[in-house]
Amino acid sequence: MKRTPYVRAAVSVVLLAAGPVAAATSASAHTARTATAVTAITAARADTDAQGAAAAALKKYPGYVESLDQDGAVWHVNVVGKNGKSNSEVIVSSSGAATRANQDTGQDAGEYKTLIAAKVGAAKAMKAALAAQPGKVRSLDWDDENDNGVADHWSVQIKSANGATRDVGIDATTGKVVPADSGGDNGDDGSDSG
């Protein structure tokens, strides 16, 4: 069997020639995987702000943001469906991924009619509040109870660079600053001891 040495020699030549090519291909594939992993880790570390959380929640579950608040690295966003008959709690991660935690579909559409009719939505309210008080939005709440003679408005809690928090009220029709509920962040425990 004289063919066996020739076959072995041919296989050896192919392996010798293809070895560096295979190694280079393997190295470039590894580099590409590493670059992709680093990009994914960097993207996962990007913190979603309040405006991004509201946008992510509405993209996944269209409707109207009723409230949002930050809880550690995640945002809890309440979204009222476009018809006003459903209310979903959406959890938005720091990377911007939105998942529904729960949904109530038995709502009375009239309960949310003022929110749905508001000329100033959550995104515009946050923008107006940040223009009045620079910092980062920590929470946002729709208030249509007309407390203290204040018309329908948004209550936006902002944390400034020095760590102080302030509630800014934004009129739901004009987008102008109005008195807001203090939310108890001013050190008042709400008790009447006078």
Secondary structure in CASP SS format (residue, H / E / C, confidence):
PFRMAT SS
TARGET T0000
AUTHOR 0000-0000-0000
METHOD secondary structure of the structure
MODEL  1
M C 1.00
K C 1.00
R H 1.00
T H 1.00
P H 1.00
Y H 1.00
V H 1.00
R H 1.00
A H 1.00
A H 1.00
V H 1.00
S H 1.00
V H 1.00
V H 1.00
L H 1.00
L H 1.00
A H 1.00
A H 1.00
G H 1.00
P H 1.00
V H 1.00
A H 1.00
A H 1.00
A H 1.00
T H 1.00
S H 1.00
A H 1.00
S H 1.00
A H 1.00
H H 1.00
T H 1.00
A H 1.00
R H 1.00
T H 1.00
A H 1.00
T H 1.00
A H 1.00
V H 1.00
T H 1.00
A H 1.00
I H 1.00
T H 1.00
A H 1.00
A H 1.00
R H 1.00
A C 1.00
D C 1.00
T C 1.00
D C 1.00
A H 1.00
Q H 1.00
G H 1.00
A H 1.00
A H 1.00
A H 1.00
A H 1.00
A H 1.00
L H 1.00
K H 1.00
K H 1.00
Y C 1.00
P C 1.00
G E 1.00
Y E 1.00
V E 1.00
E E 1.00
S E 1.00
L E 1.00
D E 1.00
Q E 1.00
D E 1.00
G C 1.00
A C 1.00
V E 1.00
W E 1.00
H E 1.00
V E 1.00
N E 1.00
V E 1.00
V E 1.00
G E 1.00
K C 1.00
N C 1.00
G C 1.00
K C 1.00
S C 1.00
N E 1.00
S E 1.00
E E 1.00
V E 1.00
I E 1.00
V E 1.00
S C 1.00
S C 1.00
S C 1.00
G C 1.00
A C 1.00
A E 1.00
T E 1.00
R E 1.00
A E 1.00
N E 1.00
Q E 1.00
D E 1.00
T C 1.00
G C 1.00
Q C 1.00
D C 1.00
A H 1.00
G H 1.00
E H 1.00
Y H 1.00
K H 1.00
T H 1.00
L H 1.00
I H 1.00
A H 1.00
A C 1.00
K C 1.00
V C 1.00
G C 1.00
A H 1.00
A H 1.00
K H 1.00
A H 1.00
M H 1.00
K H 1.00
A H 1.00
A H 1.00
L H 1.00
A H 1.00
A H 1.00
Q C 1.00
P C 1.00
G C 1.00
K E 1.00
V E 1.00
R E 1.00
S E 1.00
L E 1.00
D E 1.00
W E 1.00
D E 1.00
D C 1.00
E C 1.00
N C 1.00
D H 1.00
N H 1.00
G H 1.00
V C 1.00
A C 1.00
D C 1.00
H E 1.00
W E 1.00
S E 1.00
V E 1.00
Q E 1.00
I E 1.00
K E 1.00
S C 1.00
A C 1.00
N C 1.00
G C 1.00
A C 1.00
T E 1.00
R E 1.00
D E 1.00
V E 1.00
G E 1.00
I E 1.00
D E 1.00
A C 1.00
T C 1.00
T C 1.00
G C 1.00
K C 1.00
V E 1.00
V E 1.00
P C 1.00
A C 1.00
D C 1.00
S C 1.00
G C 1.00
G C 1.00
D C 1.00
N C 1.00
G C 1.00
D C 1.00
D C 1.00
G C 1.00
S C 1.00
D C 1.00
S C 1.00
G C 1.00
END
